[in-house]
Amino acid sequence: MADNQDDELGEAQRTRRGLLQAAGVSGALAMLGGITTPALAAEGGPFPAHKRWKIVFVNHVTTNPFFVPCQYGIQDASELLGFEYQWTGSVTSDVGEMINAFNAAIAGKADAIAVPIVDPKAFDKPVRKALDAGIAVFSYNADAPAGGANARLAYIGQDLYLSGYQMGERIVQAIDSGLVALFIATPGQLNIQPRLDGASDAIKKSGKKIDVQTIATGATVNEELSKIKSFYLGHQDLKGMYAVDAGSTQGVAQVMKESNLPAKGVHGGGFDLLPRTVQLIHEGFLDFTIDQQPYVQGFYTVVEAFVFLSSGGLVGPSNINTGLKFVTKSTVEPYLNTETRYEGKSTKPQIVPRSGPIGS
């Protein structure tokens, strides 16, 4: 999933592109069953012709399965809006590697750069350097602290502290006292540390006699699972196991199943929709997970870049909160019954039919 998108987009995506090129947007949308009357520019298309802008996505864990749907969102928006994109950064959340990739994007004269600002200060100067060079910069998935020196144009992602706080409220609803483990892949990094802070604050505010222990698990799924197993084996009297990142949440769910912890009165929960996590919620081994919608973290970032570039900066980017949605055993069914790009379980572009009232 990098510069050459055509091989990965599949036959359906190539067909769609061919229709758009051969028949024009209005005619193509009619053939595809979509809107037939888009607003037209003077040249006869929805937007005037423009160069194929390049947006570089610098990421902190480039191979993490959480970001598979995010990359599909990038692909789809890039294809729709005429962008070339690059996916680069670090595999192991190494900030130095991310800075090197960011500087390479500046040197390569990208039109826009998107980066999870996982360190409170390290990205301040590179972002300023890019903006001074006329390159639009957006943060996604993680953002700099409010009021700081980072000058990115907008943040596209979840309200991380609030999501953690609401997880903490769920914890105190389920547990009155005892040991609760909070697992975090990379402590201090701004994509997940605010969640841990929020959960800890909510537990503390409750006044309950809950002993919170924080455990660092690492940046890869296998490492996370190993650390979680090890902690449980040394603390089998615990009352809860919760995680603030996708890999650790999957690990918690697996350990909960392997040791049948719900039957022992242990509760668990976490973040994101890795397929194993979703399945184990369905089986009753995890109380909940929180969906932050990674697909739109990629898609909306490209849209923000497009509007900013196409308007010459007249339309200023705005922060976009990509949501906080609790998924439980009673609401997990749709995630099990569909395999789509939107959740990273299929490469196939598709429209997913929906029935029933909105919000059900």
The 8 nearest C-alpha neighbors of each residue, nearest first, counted from 0:
[[1, 4, 86, 2, 70, 7, 3, 85],
 [2, 0, 85, 86, 3, 4, 84, 87],
 [3, 1, 85, 84, 4, 83, 0, 86],
 [4, 2, 1, 5, 6, 0, 7, 83],
 [3, 5, 7, 6, 2, 8, 1, 0],
 [6, 4, 8, 7, 3, 9, 13, 12],
 [7, 5, 4, 8, 9, 3, 10, 13],
 [8, 6, 5, 9, 4, 0, 346, 3],
 [7, 9, 5, 12, 6, 4, 10, 13],
 [10, 8, 7, 12, 11, 13, 6, 347],
 [9, 11, 13, 12, 14, 8, 15, 347],
 [12, 10, 14, 13, 9, 15, 348, 347],
 [11, 13, 15, 14, 8, 10, 9, 16],
 [14, 12, 16, 10, 15, 11, 17, 9],
 [15, 13, 17, 11, 12, 16, 10, 18],
 [14, 16, 12, 18, 13, 17, 11, 19],
 [17, 15, 13, 19, 18, 14, 20, 12],
 [18, 16, 14, 20, 19, 15, 21, 13],
 [19, 17, 15, 21, 27, 16, 20, 22],
 [18, 20, 23, 16, 24, 27, 17, 22],
 [21, 19, 17, 18, 23, 22, 16, 24],
 [22, 20, 18, 19, 17, 23, 27, 16],
 [21, 23, 26, 27, 18, 19, 20, 24],
 [24, 22, 19, 26, 25, 20, 27, 21],
 [23, 25, 27, 19, 26, 28, 22, 44],
 [26, 24, 35, 28, 27, 23, 36, 29],
 [25, 27, 29, 22, 28, 23, 24, 30],
 [28, 26, 30, 24, 18, 19, 29, 25],
 [27, 29, 33, 31, 25, 30, 26, 35],
 [28, 30, 26, 35, 32, 27, 31, 33],
 [31, 29, 27, 28, 32, 26, 33, 18],
 [32, 30, 28, 29, 33, 27, 15, 26],
 [33, 31, 29, 30, 28, 34, 35, 27],
 [34, 32, 28, 29, 31, 35, 30, 27],
 [33, 35, 36, 28, 29, 37, 32, 25],
 [34, 36, 29, 25, 28, 33, 37, 26],
 [35, 37, 34, 25, 38, 39, 29, 28],
 [38, 36, 39, 35, 25, 45, 34, 24],
 [39, 37, 45, 36, 40, 44, 46, 43],
 [38, 40, 45, 44, 43, 37, 41, 46],
 [39, 41, 45, 42, 44, 43, 46, 47],
 [40, 42, 43, 39, 44, 47, 46, 45],
 [43, 41, 40, 44, 47, 39, 46, 45],
 [42, 44, 41, 40, 39, 45, 46, 47],
 [45, 43, 39, 46, 40, 42, 47, 24],
 [44, 46, 39, 40, 38, 37, 43, 47],
 [47, 45, 44, 40, 48, 39, 42, 43],
 [48, 46, 49, 42, 40, 44, 45, 41],
 [47, 49, 46, 50, 44, 42, 51, 81],
 [50, 48, 47, 51, 52, 81, 309, 46],
 [49, 51, 52, 48, 81, 82, 53, 83],
 [52, 50, 82, 81, 83, 49, 53, 80],
 [53, 51, 82, 50, 110, 83, 54, 81],
 [52, 54, 83, 110, 109, 84, 82, 51],
 [53, 55, 111, 84, 112, 110, 109, 83],
 [56, 54, 85, 112, 84, 113, 57, 86],
 [55, 57, 113, 86, 112, 85, 114, 87],
 [56, 58, 88, 114, 87, 113, 55, 86],
 [59, 57, 88, 61, 60, 114, 87, 56],
 [58, 60, 92, 89, 88, 61, 90, 97],
 [61, 59, 90, 92, 63, 89, 91, 62],
 [60, 62, 90, 58, 63, 89, 59, 88],
 [63, 61, 60, 90, 64, 66, 67, 65],
 [62, 64, 65, 60, 61, 66, 219, 67],
 [65, 63, 66, 67, 62, 273, 343, 246],
 [66, 64, 63, 67, 245, 273, 68, 293],
 [65, 67, 69, 64, 68, 63, 70, 293],
 [66, 68, 70, 343, 69, 64, 65, 71],
 [69, 67, 343, 294, 71, 70, 342, 66],
 [68, 70, 294, 293, 297, 66, 72, 67],
 [71, 69, 73, 67, 72, 68, 74, 66],
 [70, 72, 68, 74, 73, 69, 75, 340],
 [71, 73, 298, 294, 297, 69, 75, 70],
 [72, 74, 297, 70, 298, 71, 76, 75],
 [75, 73, 71, 77, 72, 76, 78, 70],
 [74, 76, 78, 72, 77, 73, 71, 79],
 [77, 75, 79, 298, 73, 78, 74, 80],
 [78, 76, 82, 74, 80, 79, 75, 81],
 [79, 77, 75, 76, 81, 80, 74, 82],
 [78, 80, 76, 77, 81, 75, 82, 74],
 [79, 81, 77, 78, 82, 76, 305, 302],
 [80, 82, 51, 78, 77, 79, 52, 83],
 [83, 81, 77, 52, 51, 53, 80, 84],
 [82, 84, 53, 52, 51, 54, 77, 2],
 [85, 83, 54, 53, 55, 2, 82, 86],
 [84, 86, 55, 1, 2, 56, 87, 54],
 [87, 85, 56, 1, 57, 55, 84, 0],
 [86, 88, 57, 58, 56, 85, 100, 61],
 [87, 89, 57, 58, 97, 100, 59, 96],
 [90, 88, 59, 60, 91, 92, 96, 97],
 [89, 91, 60, 61, 92, 62, 59, 88],
 [90, 92, 93, 89, 60, 218, 59, 219],
 [93, 91, 59, 60, 89, 90, 94, 218],
 [92, 94, 96, 91, 95, 89, 97, 59],
 [95, 93, 97, 96, 92, 98, 59, 118],
 [96, 94, 98, 97, 93, 99, 89, 121],
 [97, 95, 99, 94, 93, 98, 89, 88],
 [96, 98, 88, 94, 100, 95, 99, 89],
 [97, 99, 101, 95, 100, 96, 102, 94],
 [100, 98, 96, 102, 97, 101, 103, 95],
 [99, 101, 103, 97, 98, 102, 88, 96],
 [100, 102, 98, 104, 103, 99, 97, 57],
 [103, 101, 105, 99, 104, 100, 98, 106],
 [104, 102, 106, 100, 105, 101, 107, 99],
 [105, 103, 107, 101, 102, 106, 109, 108],
 [104, 106, 102, 108, 103, 107, 129, 109],
 [105, 107, 103, 108, 104, 102, 109, 101],
 [106, 108, 104, 105, 109, 103, 102, 110],
 [109, 107, 105, 106, 104, 110, 134, 132],
 [108, 110, 53, 111, 104, 107, 54, 105],
 [109, 111, 134, 53, 54, 52, 108, 135],
 [112, 110, 135, 54, 134, 109, 136, 55],
 [113, 111, 55, 136, 54, 56, 135, 137],
 [112, 114, 137, 56, 138, 136, 57, 55],
 [113, 115, 138, 57, 116, 139, 56, 58],
 [114, 116, 141, 139, 138, 140, 117, 142],
 [117, 115, 142, 141, 118, 143, 114, 138],
 [116, 118, 189, 188, 190, 115, 141, 119],
 [117, 119, 116, 120, 121, 188, 189, 122],
 [118, 120, 143, 121, 144, 117, 189, 116],
 [121, 119, 123, 122, 118, 149, 148, 143],
 [122, 120, 118, 123, 119, 124, 94, 98],
 [121, 123, 125, 120, 124, 126, 116, 118],
 [122, 124, 149, 126, 120, 125, 121, 148],
 [123, 125, 127, 126, 122, 128, 121, 149],
 [126, 124, 128, 122, 127, 123, 129, 102],
 [127, 125, 129, 128, 124, 123, 122, 130],
 [126, 128, 124, 130, 125, 129, 131, 123],
 [129, 127, 125, 131, 126, 130, 124, 132],
 [130, 128, 132, 134, 126, 131, 127, 105],
 [129, 131, 134, 133, 127, 132, 128, 135],
 [132, 130, 128, 129, 133, 127, 134, 126],
 [131, 133, 129, 130, 134, 128, 105, 108],
 [134, 132, 130, 131, 135, 129, 110, 111],
 [133, 135, 130, 129, 110, 111, 132, 136],
 [134, 136, 111, 130, 112, 133, 110, 137],
 [137, 135, 112, 151, 111, 113, 152, 134],
 [138, 136, 113, 153, 151, 152, 154, 112],
 [137, 139, 154, 114, 115, 113, 142, 116],
 [138, 140, 155, 115, 156, 141, 154, 114],
 [139, 141, 156, 115, 190, 155, 296, 157],
 [142, 140, 190, 115, 116, 139, 189, 117],
 [141, 143, 116, 138, 115, 154, 144, 189],
 [142, 144, 119, 116, 145, 149, 147, 141],
 [145, 143, 147, 146, 142, 119, 149, 189],
 [144, 146, 147, 143, 142, 148, 149, 119],
 [147, 145, 144, 148, 149, 143, 150, 119],
 [148, 146, 145, 149, 144, 143, 119, 150],
 [149, 147, 123, 150, 146, 120, 143, 144],
 [148, 150, 123, 147, 151, 143, 126, 122],
 [149, 151, 148, 152, 127, 126, 123, 130],
 [152, 150, 136, 137, 153, 149, 126, 138],
 [151, 153, 137, 136, 316, 150, 135, 154],
 [154, 152, 318, 137, 317, 316, 151, 138],
 [153, 155, 318, 138, 139, 137, 156, 319],
 [156, 154, 139, 319, 318, 296, 320, 138],
 [157, 155, 140, 321, 320, 139, 296, 154],
 [156, 158, 321, 320, 159, 322, 291, 140],
 [159, 157, 161, 160, 162, 320, 156, 322],
 [158, 160, 162, 194, 157, 161, 193, 163],
 [159, 161, 193, 194, 197, 163, 162, 158],
 [162, 160, 164, 163, 159, 158, 165, 197],
 [163, 161, 159, 165, 164, 160, 194, 158],
 [194, 162, 164, 197, 198, 166, 160, 161],
 [165, 163, 197, 198, 161, 167, 166, 201],
 [164, 166, 168, 162, 167, 163, 161, 169],
 [165, 167, 163, 169, 164, 168, 198, 162],
 [168, 166, 198, 170, 164, 201, 165, 169],
 [167, 169, 165, 171, 170, 166, 201, 172],
 [170, 168, 172, 166, 167, 171, 173, 165],
 [169, 171, 167, 173, 168, 172, 174, 166],
 [170, 172, 174, 168, 173, 169, 202, 175],
 [171, 173, 169, 170, 174, 168, 175, 167],
 [172, 174, 170, 171, 169, 175, 266, 239],
 [175, 173, 171, 176, 172, 170, 238, 239],
 [176, 174, 207, 171, 208, 209, 173, 177],
 [177, 175, 209, 208, 174, 207, 178, 210],
 [178, 176, 209, 210, 238, 237, 179, 208],
 [177, 179, 210, 237, 238, 209, 211, 180],
 [180, 178, 239, 211, 238, 240, 210, 237],
 [179, 181, 240, 212, 211, 213, 239, 241],
 [182, 180, 213, 241, 242, 212, 214, 240],
 [181, 183, 242, 214, 213, 215, 241, 180],
 [184, 182, 215, 243, 185, 216, 242, 186],
 [183, 185, 217, 216, 215, 218, 186, 244],
 [184, 186, 183, 217, 188, 215, 187, 218],
 [187, 185, 188, 192, 183, 215, 184, 191],
 [186, 188, 192, 189, 185, 191, 118, 117],
 [189, 187, 117, 192, 186, 190, 118, 185],
 [188, 190, 117, 192, 191, 141, 118, 187],
 [189, 191, 141, 117, 188, 140, 192, 142],
 [190, 192, 194, 189, 193, 188, 243, 244],
 [191, 193, 195, 187, 194, 189, 188, 186],
 [194, 192, 160, 196, 195, 191, 159, 197],
 [195, 163, 193, 160, 197, 159, 192, 196],
 [194, 196, 192, 198, 193, 197, 163, 199],
 [197, 195, 193, 199, 194, 198, 200, 192],
 [196, 198, 164, 163, 160, 194, 200, 195],
 [197, 199, 167, 164, 163, 195, 201, 200],
 [198, 200, 196, 202, 197, 201, 195, 203],
 [201, 199, 203, 197, 202, 198, 204, 196],
 [202, 200, 167, 204, 198, 164, 203, 199],
 [201, 203, 199, 205, 200, 204, 167, 171],
 [202, 204, 200, 205, 201, 206, 199, 207],
 [203, 205, 201, 206, 202, 200, 207, 199],
 [206, 204, 202, 203, 207, 201, 171, 168],
 [205, 207, 204, 203, 208, 202, 209, 201],
 [206, 208, 205, 209, 175, 176, 202, 203],
 [209, 207, 176, 210, 206, 177, 175, 203],
 [208, 210, 176, 177, 207, 178, 211, 179],
 [209, 211, 178, 177, 179, 208, 212, 176],
 [212, 210, 179, 180, 178, 209, 213, 181],
 [211, 213, 180, 181, 179, 210, 214, 178],
 [214, 212, 181, 182, 180, 211, 215, 183],
 [213, 215, 182, 183, 181, 216, 212, 180],
 [216, 214, 183, 184, 182, 217, 185, 186],
 [215, 217, 223, 184, 226, 183, 214, 222],
 [218, 216, 184, 223, 219, 185, 222, 215],
 [217, 219, 184, 91, 185, 92, 220, 216],
 [220, 218, 222, 221, 217, 223, 246, 63],
 [219, 221, 246, 223, 222, 224, 218, 247],
 [222, 220, 224, 223, 219, 225, 250, 246],
 [223, 221, 225, 219, 220, 224, 217, 226],
 [222, 224, 216, 220, 226, 221, 225, 247],
 [225, 223, 250, 227, 221, 222, 226, 228],
 [224, 226, 222, 228, 223, 227, 229, 221],
 [227, 225, 229, 223, 228, 216, 224, 230],
 [228, 226, 230, 224, 229, 225, 231, 223],
 [229, 227, 225, 231, 230, 226, 224, 254],
 [228, 230, 226, 232, 227, 231, 225, 233],
 [231, 229, 227, 233, 232, 228, 234, 226],
 [230, 232, 234, 228, 233, 229, 235, 227],
 [231, 233, 229, 230, 234, 235, 228, 227],
 [232, 234, 230, 231, 235, 229, 228, 236],
 [235, 233, 231, 236, 232, 237, 230, 178],
 [234, 236, 237, 231, 232, 233, 230, 238],
 [235, 237, 234, 238, 178, 177, 231, 233],
 [238, 236, 178, 235, 239, 234, 179, 177],
 [239, 237, 265, 178, 179, 177, 266, 236],
 [238, 240, 179, 266, 265, 267, 237, 180],
 [241, 239, 267, 180, 179, 181, 266, 251],
 [240, 242, 268, 181, 267, 269, 182, 180],
 [243, 241, 182, 269, 248, 181, 247, 244],
 [242, 244, 269, 183, 270, 191, 194, 195],
 [245, 243, 247, 270, 246, 242, 248, 183],
 [244, 246, 248, 271, 270, 247, 249, 65],
 [247, 245, 220, 249, 248, 244, 250, 223],
 [246, 248, 250, 249, 223, 245, 244, 242],
 [249, 247, 242, 251, 269, 245, 250, 246],
 [248, 250, 276, 252, 246, 247, 251, 253],
 [251, 249, 224, 247, 253, 248, 252, 254],
 [250, 252, 248, 254, 249, 253, 255, 247],
 [253, 251, 255, 249, 250, 254, 285, 284],
 [252, 254, 250, 256, 255, 251, 257, 249],
 [253, 255, 257, 251, 256, 252, 258, 228],
 [256, 254, 260, 252, 253, 259, 258, 257],
 [257, 255, 259, 253, 254, 258, 284, 252],
 [256, 258, 254, 259, 255, 253, 260, 252],
 [257, 259, 260, 256, 255, 254, 253, 261],
 [260, 258, 256, 255, 257, 261, 262, 263],
 [259, 261, 255, 263, 265, 262, 258, 264],
 [262, 260, 265, 264, 263, 259, 284, 266],
 [263, 261, 260, 264, 259, 265, 258, 284],
 [264, 262, 260, 261, 265, 259, 238, 258],
 [263, 265, 261, 262, 260, 266, 238, 239],
 [266, 264, 238, 261, 239, 260, 263, 267],
 [267, 265, 239, 261, 240, 238, 264, 286],
 [268, 266, 240, 285, 241, 239, 286, 265],
 [269, 267, 241, 287, 286, 285, 288, 242],
 [270, 268, 242, 288, 248, 241, 243, 289],
 [269, 271, 289, 288, 245, 244, 243, 248],
 [270, 272, 290, 245, 289, 288, 273, 291],
 [273, 271, 277, 274, 276, 290, 270, 288],
 [272, 274, 276, 275, 271, 277, 65, 245],
 [275, 273, 277, 276, 272, 278, 344, 335],
 [276, 274, 278, 277, 273, 279, 249, 272],
 [277, 275, 249, 279, 273, 274, 278, 272],
 [276, 278, 274, 280, 275, 279, 272, 273],
 [279, 277, 281, 275, 280, 276, 274, 282],
 [278, 280, 282, 281, 276, 284, 277, 283],
 [281, 279, 285, 283, 277, 282, 278, 328],
 [280, 282, 278, 328, 279, 283, 277, 331],
 [281, 283, 279, 280, 284, 278, 328, 285],
 [284, 282, 280, 281, 285, 279, 328, 286],
 [283, 285, 279, 280, 256, 282, 255, 261],
 [286, 284, 280, 267, 268, 283, 287, 252],
 [287, 285, 268, 267, 327, 280, 266, 284],
 [288, 286, 327, 268, 326, 285, 325, 269],
 [287, 289, 270, 269, 326, 268, 325, 271],
 [290, 288, 270, 325, 324, 271, 326, 269],
 [289, 291, 271, 324, 292, 323, 325, 270],
 [290, 292, 322, 323, 157, 293, 321, 289],
 [293, 291, 294, 290, 295, 321, 296, 322],
 [292, 294, 69, 296, 295, 68, 291, 66],
 [295, 293, 69, 68, 72, 296, 341, 292],
 [294, 296, 298, 297, 299, 293, 292, 72],
 [297, 295, 293, 294, 299, 298, 156, 155],
 [296, 298, 73, 69, 72, 295, 300, 294],
 [297, 299, 72, 295, 73, 76, 301, 300],
 [300, 298, 302, 295, 301, 297, 296, 303],
 [299, 301, 303, 297, 302, 298, 296, 304],
 [300, 302, 304, 299, 303, 298, 76, 305],
 [301, 303, 299, 305, 300, 304, 306, 298],
 [304, 302, 300, 306, 305, 301, 316, 299],
 [305, 303, 301, 307, 302, 306, 308, 300],
 [306, 304, 302, 308, 303, 307, 309, 301],
 [307, 305, 309, 303, 308, 304, 310, 302],
 [306, 308, 312, 304, 310, 305, 309, 314],
 [309, 307, 311, 305, 310, 306, 304, 312],
 [308, 310, 306, 311, 307, 305, 312, 49],
 [311, 309, 312, 313, 307, 308, 306, 314],
 [312, 310, 308, 313, 309, 307, 314, 306],
 [311, 313, 307, 310, 314, 315, 308, 309],
 [314, 312, 310, 311, 315, 307, 308, 309],
 [313, 315, 312, 307, 310, 316, 306, 311],
 [314, 316, 313, 312, 307, 317, 152, 306],
 [317, 315, 153, 303, 152, 314, 307, 318],
 [318, 316, 153, 319, 315, 154, 152, 303],
 [317, 319, 154, 153, 155, 320, 316, 156],
 [320, 318, 155, 321, 154, 156, 317, 153],
 [319, 321, 157, 156, 322, 155, 158, 318],
 [322, 320, 156, 157, 319, 291, 292, 296],
 [321, 323, 291, 320, 157, 324, 292, 290],
 [322, 324, 291, 290, 289, 162, 325, 157],
 [323, 325, 290, 289, 326, 322, 291, 288],
 [324, 326, 289, 288, 290, 287, 327, 323],
 [325, 327, 288, 287, 330, 331, 289, 324],
 [328, 326, 287, 330, 329, 331, 286, 325],
 [327, 329, 281, 331, 330, 280, 283, 326],
 [328, 330, 327, 331, 332, 326, 281, 280],
 [331, 329, 327, 328, 332, 326, 333, 334],
 [332, 330, 328, 334, 327, 333, 326, 329],
 [331, 333, 335, 334, 330, 336, 329, 281],
 [334, 332, 336, 335, 331, 337, 330, 338],
 [335, 333, 332, 331, 336, 337, 277, 338],
 [336, 334, 332, 333, 337, 331, 278, 277],
 [335, 337, 333, 334, 332, 338, 331, 339],
 [338, 336, 335, 334, 339, 333, 351, 344],
 [337, 339, 344, 345, 336, 340, 342, 335],
 [338, 340, 345, 341, 344, 342, 337, 343],
 [339, 341, 343, 345, 342, 346, 68, 344],
 [342, 340, 339, 294, 68, 343, 71, 72],
 [341, 343, 340, 68, 344, 339, 294, 272],
 [344, 342, 68, 340, 67, 341, 345, 339],
 [343, 345, 338, 339, 342, 340, 346, 274],
 [346, 344, 339, 340, 347, 338, 343, 342],
 [347, 345, 340, 348, 344, 339, 8, 343],
 [346, 348, 345, 349, 340, 339, 9, 11],
 [349, 347, 346, 12, 340, 11, 350, 339],
 [350, 348, 347, 351, 339, 340, 11, 346],
 [349, 351, 352, 348, 339, 353, 347, 340],
 [350, 352, 349, 353, 339, 337, 338, 348],
 [353, 351, 350, 354, 349, 337, 355, 333],
 [352, 354, 351, 355, 356, 357, 350, 333],
 [355, 353, 352, 356, 357, 359, 351, 358],
 [354, 356, 357, 359, 353, 358, 352, 333],
 [355, 357, 359, 358, 354, 353, 352, 333],
 [358, 356, 359, 355, 354, 353, 352, 333],
 [357, 359, 356, 355, 330, 354, 324, 353],
 [358, 357, 356, 355, 330, 354, 353, 333]]
